[in-house]
Amino acid sequence: MAADLNDLQAFMAVARAGGFREAARVTAGSASVLSEAIRRLETQLGVRLFNRTTRSVALTEAGAGLLARLGPALGEVEAALDVVNGFRDRPAGTLRLNVPISASRLVLPKIVPGFLAAYPAIRLEVIAEENFVDLLVAGCDAGIRYDERLEQDMIAVPIGPRTQRFTTSAAPSYLDRHGRPRHPRDLLGHACVRGRFPSGVMTPWEFERDGEVVRVDTTGPLLVSIGGGVDLAIDAAIAGVGILWLFEDWVRPHFESGALEPVLEPWWQSFSGPFLYYPGRRLVPAPLRAFIDYIKTPAGHW
């Protein structure tokens, strides 16, 4: 049974987007055309792929099974077609990256404009989220993650700053009222602005000095989601709500303006920078190869 490739691509678009309207927006297509493609595919396969209501579209068990197998398969088809693209003078096509929100804010802005100027025939699509994803199932060519969160059997290429630091800071007005901590354990007596991963994990704040590592389970009046809630956390800290623990690059402008004051700076812990990662068991699409080559050049190198 040979299903039309366009219908299969329509199925993938709707499944990834979670609905026809969003899929149409992402693909710059028509919701009615996508709906007709799904109807045609379901008729040909003889099974329902989506449960539809007036408010939602959800995969059936059959649809979920098709998605799990079809994502990698279509990825291979795209990679095979991209071999031809490699013979062009200039790489063309779409490059899809899955990145944490911190990378979309702190890493990519210094790389993307120059890359797109160097490769005008490439369209870059960036999906910023904190959840772990299967790149192939999600239809992405590569992702950005930190070393401890990389999956096995992935090829990793350094991208962005190679050393970063976690910082603690607070508004001068807060520190004037409540005092300035001298040791990480002093944070137990302070209001702290906390972050939580989408998985529900709340990591302790970690500090290091002269080989001594201290982990502190802080508490405070505000808890935000890591990634999407960071701007609120920063604004709250500037307003004097409490002490903030965050990447140095994210708060450096507020140190320079005086809105936030560094706290416990001798204890700030360094960690290695992020990596661009992609599956090692498939051909590298030309747009991804161009991106890898670019971040290795002085223009794309931190």
C-alpha positions, 0 to 999 in steps of 0.5 A: 500500500503506497501512501502519497508522500505529501499526505504523509508529510501533512500527517507529520505536520498536524501530529507535531503541531497538535492541530490543523490551524497550528500546522497550517501556520507552521507550514504556511499552508491551508488547514482545509488542505491538511484536513483533506490530506488526513481524510484521504490518508485515513481512507487509504489506510483504513484506520482513524489517525486522529480523534477530532473534537471542536476544540482538540485534535489528538492522535489515536493509538494507530496514529501514534504508532505511525508517528513513531515510525514515520518520523525517522523514515521521512528523515531518511528520505529528506536526507537522501534527497539532500544528497542532491542538494549537496551538489548545489553551489550554495546549500539550500533547504530547511534546518530545524533546531530544538534548543533550550530557551537559554540557548535561544536567548544567549547563544543563537542571537550571536550566530544566526544573523551571520549564518543566514547572511552567509547562506541565504538559501537556507531557512532556519526553524528554531523550536525553543523548549526545555523538554527532552525530545527525540530529534527524529520523531520531532522532525528536527535535524539537530539540537542544543544541550549541555553535556550532562543532558546529551543522549548517547549515540549523538555527535556533539559539536561545541557551540557558544561560550565554552565556559559559563557560570551560575551566579547569585544576585539580588537587588541592592534594596533587598540586600540592604534590608536583609543583609548580604550572605557571606557563605552559601548556607546563609541563603537558608535564611533568605527569600530565594527565587526558584526555578523548576524544570518541566519534569518537575525537578528542582535542583539544589543551588550548587556552589564551589570554592577552593575544592569545597562544593556546597549544595543548598535547597533554598526556599522562597516566595516565587517559583517559575518554570525554567526557561519560560519563567526566567524573565519574570524571575529576573524582574521579581529579583530586581523588584526586591523579591529575593535572591536569584540563581541564574546563568551569568550571561542572562543577568550580566546587563543588570549587573552593569546597570546596577539593578542587581548586585552580585552575591557570593561571587567567590563561590560561583560555579563554572560549567562547560558550555553547550553543544550542538548535537545530532544523530550519528547514524544518518546522513548529515543534511546540507543545511546542517553541514553548513551550520556546523561548518559556520560555527567552526569559523571565526564568525560563528565561533565564541 
